[in-house]
Amino acid sequence: MPLWLVFHPPGTFDDDAAKRALSKDITNIYTGIGLPAFYVVINFVKLSPRDVWIGGEPQTDKPFIRIVADHIAVRLEDDDLAYKRTAAAFDNALKPHIADKGYDWEFHVDETERRLWRVNGMIPPPFGSDAEERWAKDNKPTVWSGAY
């Protein structure tokens, strides 16, 4: 499960079309490596510009988008090239929705311990397993032999 929190000011991501477009581009990153689409959760959190302070000052001059993502389903291998490729994929997905609009932005990704993750009370199938492929195909969790 990647969980993305998109903190944004009013005037950005205000309509469903903008949210849908960004959500689809983010989801495509994960489905492209075989994860089920339903793993990808994106929450848009609207904040007043007076609630975002950078360097001790309120961020009111131009929109600032802050993104925090948690990765649980898959961890990156400890390899600089893997991290560079992943960050580049995120940059490419975010660019048309944020950078190309002239917004300031920042993101970071945390990798969370998978053993503390459950979906509908089930242990999710291992990455790349037949059971996970079934979850991806069905786009929903179903009971599998290692679920409990």
Beta strands, then each sheet from edge to edge (+ up, - down):
strand 1: 2-8
strand 2: 41-46
strand 3: 53-54
strand 4: 57-58
strand 5: 64-71
strand 6: 104-111
sheet 1: 2+ 1+ 5- 6-
sheet 2: 3+ 4-
end
